[in-house]
Amino acid sequence: MQPVLETRTPDRFDLWPVGKIEPFDFLPLGGGLSPVEVGTAVMCIVGCNDIDPDGERPPRPDDALGSFLHGLLTFDSLFAAGGLRVTDDSTGVTFLPGCCDGLEDWRDWHRFVDGGGPLGFGHAPVSPVAELFGDTVRLTVDTEQSDSPVIEMSVTELRHLLAGAERDLADFLALAAAWASEHLPDHCAPVTAALARVLDLPAPIVPRQP
């Protein structure tokens, strides 16, 4: 199980160094990312929230960086396209986040395994769903297909995987805080706090630049 971001690239992005990515691919998050990969992930998260202000939010700043960060720093409810990707190494079956999924909702997996109700992640043309049958978790890749591939595991195994995914998210957030301290020094604290809200994690201590 890996936390992943759906990648998207704003046109001619030059606000900080980012890597080359394919649109609508998935970027795994964790503590092993390079600075360029962290910058790419931050760009994707900020881009998800780069929406013109409405009447309840202040107008965009005039500068390009402030304008791009504006949604991340002013929205009450933040969004990050992606979710938790699960791969069965024995069969090669991969359960991907759906169109209605977002990393900000990753804790829904805990509520699912505690409460037992089906957890849907999208709708037609692809509808992934997680279901609980006693002590067995079944992940159906696409409920629109009668012969859809599935992944099955025990509740205990899912809890173990979720703990690992949370560590990956926390490790990424620590990297992002250090990255923001270097690349966004004037916005480091609010950007780090906003990323923590997106990932539903406590904000890390922001490193001080010498």
PyMOL commands that set and color helices and strands:
alter all, ss='L'
color gray80, all
select helices_A, chain A and resi 35-48+64-74+103-105+108-115+155-183+188-199
alter helices_A, ss='H'
color red, helices_A
select strands_A, chain A and resi 2-6+26-28+82-87+94-95+119-120+129-133+136-140+150-154
alter strands_A, ss='S'
color yellow, strands_A
deselect
rebuild
show_as cartoon
